[in-house]
Amino acid sequence: MLDFNLPISAIPANYRDFLPSLTTPAVDDLLHQYERGEREMRRLHTELMGNENRAALMSFAYGAEVYHDSKAKGRFWAMDLIEMFDLPRAINARQEHFWFQLFDMCSFTNILPTKLWEQWKESFTAWRLKGGAGIPSFDRATVYRCLSMVEAHRANFFSMRVEAVWDGLSPSHKTNVGSGFYERMILDWMYSDHGTPTSKDRVFCDLINLCSVVMTGAEDPFFSGYGVLRDARNEHCGEWVEALDGALQIRAFKKGTLHVDIHPEVANRLNIALAYIRPNSLPDEATLKKARRSSGFGSTQLVKCAIPRQVRSYLHYVIQEQREDGLWMLRPNGAPSVNERLSGAVKGMVDEVLAQIGGLREGNVHLFDYPPMEVVSVLVSTGEVPDKLSHQYFSTPADLAQEFVEWVGVDQQAICYETSAGTGGIAKHMPLQTYCVEVDRLRALALDKMGFEVKHADFLTLMPNDLHGLADAVLMNPPFAGRAWQDHLEHARKFVRGGGVIGAILPEGAITKLPALEGGKLVYSAPMKNRFKDASISVVFAKWVKVCAFEENGIEAGKAHYHAAA
């Protein structure tokens, strides 16, 4: 069941760039969850099935029989109750459930060929049949052997998916022979005489899924290949129709064939995958990246939308509700069916996007401090999300933010600024009189919905009069790119009054690059490693206290006395 005799060869670097991976840190948590549950099942079974409990259980069964007024001789209520607590059967069912949770978490459907995936499904459910084979134990050794095997063969498996689509092309059209996925392809018998898609629509759906995976790393569970084919035939017969954000275009004909043209950037990746398993079937130049076409489809760069299409599709289904504790909940309308369609990879995409506007996953919903639907509508309509790379935005974890504010020591009556507020990670722990500055429009909108007074602007372009004048404290987690963190820290000195404090979370290198700042005293905390889950970086807390006016006057007087004496 878990063994395959496939050759393993080195994976080319250009294949690794888009080859789906199943590495996930959540496997251990899943194993612990399973182990705890099985221990409880065995404990309960031991307690219930003891001889001393048989009479009591039969009384429960008699109660059910009387309640249902059932005297049917064919039904034995006591035996039904005992049968329900069949331990081997319950453990098999639990193991099946957790195996498929693991497969979903690791996005096996992105990697395994369709036939192989169907075989796996059948083998892991065979225990249900009388005399069927057992199910592999869901224990650490077996799970990691399975993951290691799939990881070792993942290039073979994914290439087999690409090969299956290639083999599904029309064998009677010469345009499908030998040129790879660059040239126009033809699928025959795609439509019946009535104009409806045939069972061969599976090849087209597989092609769509492959294009989505090589573009974004995951399939789009909400994309309807059948619907696209139907519309192309009934509404746009003989016309080119783009699909999947411009990854390919299709043209349906009345005689039942479908022409497919794939964007060169996507086709190149499919050719690389095909060449891995069929190294001699394509010409050498097939895996070389070709220049975009001079005009028409494929002439423009295939833009990878900031919000993956899978996330945009999911957000079309969500609604917001307020909980009794005041938090706002964003959930799919129609759950759990919508959540059941999400793979682990797509869930990760959704979590990453919604985290950018202050959302935190709790089970199958996301929690917000503000009603998020207006912001979500902007995300869906514009396809934009705060760009972590352009502004080097790394959301401050709640524990780190609280620790930072306490370390700086801000008085609760202080007038404060948070000058790179993000989604309010630090501001939430600051005094009520805190005013935020945020360069990104969507995060600024999210802060406004949370109830903060926020200025949508680049902090480096502002002066104190653009906000509320001088403040008692300025706190920040500035961008780390280049010397941006230093520019933010130095600019913040203009915004604090005498005796005021500036607190900043900085890269560890700041200790040597910025040992002192004129006009005040600068101190650092001890370095801290791995405090940001999405960045491997060591940071320090920095605090600069501005010299008070009377201290400044005293310093100037001392300088004058020194020069006079000299």
LINKA-V568961 format. One line per field, one symbol per residue. ss: DSSP state (H for helix, E for strand, L for the rest). psi: psi as a letter, one per 40 degrees, with the letter a starting at -180 (. if undefined). A space follows every 10 residues. Layout:
ss = ???
psi = ???
//
This chain:
ss = LLLLLLLLLL LLHHHHLLLL LLLLLLHHHH HHHHHHHHHH HHHHHHHHLL HHHHHHHHHH HHHHHHHLLL LLLLLLHHHH HHHHLLHHHH HHHHHHHHHH HHHHHLLHHH HLLHHHHHHH HHHHHHHHLL LLLLLLLLLH HHHHHHHHHH HHHHHHHHHH HHHHHHHLLL LLLHHHLLLL LLLLEEELLL ELLLLLELLL HHHHHHHHHH HHHHHHLLLL LLLLHHHHHH HHHHLLLLLL EEELLLLEEE EELLLLLEEE EELHHHHHHH HHHHHHHLLL LLLHHHHLLL LLLLLLLLLL LLLLLLLLHH HHHHHLLEEE EELLLLLEEE EELLLLHHHH LLLHHHHHHH HHHHHLLLLE EELLEEEELL LLHHHHHHHH HHLLLLLHHH HLLLLLLHHH HHHHHHHHLL LLLLLEEELL LLLLLLHHHL LLLEEEEELL HHHHHHHHHH LLEEEELLHH HLLHHHLLLL EEEEEELLLL LLLHHHHHHH HHHHHEEEEE EEEEEEELLH HHHLLLLLLE EEEELLLEEL LELLELLEEE EEEEEELLHH HHHHHHHHHH HHHHHL
psi = deihgiihih hidedddehi iehheedddd dddddddddd ddddddddei deeddddddd dddddddefh ehdehgdddd ddddfhdddd dddddddddd dddddefded diiddddddd dddeedddih eiiiiihgid dddddddddd ddeddddddd dddddddeih eehdeeheea edihihhifd iideeiiaee eddddddddd dddedeeiih eehgdddddd dddddfheih hiiffediii hiideeihhh hhhddddddd dddddddgde eiidedeihi iiidiaheei hhhhidhidd ddddeeeiii ihideeihhh ihheiedddd ehiddddddd dddddefeih hhbeihiiei hedddddddd ddfiihhddd efhhhhiddd ddddddddfh ieeihiiheg dbfeddddei idfhhihhdh ddddddddde eihihhihde eiideebfai idihiigiie hbfddddddd dddeeiihei ihhihiided dddgdihiei hhiiiiihif ehdehgihii hihhhhhidd dddddddddd ddddd.
//
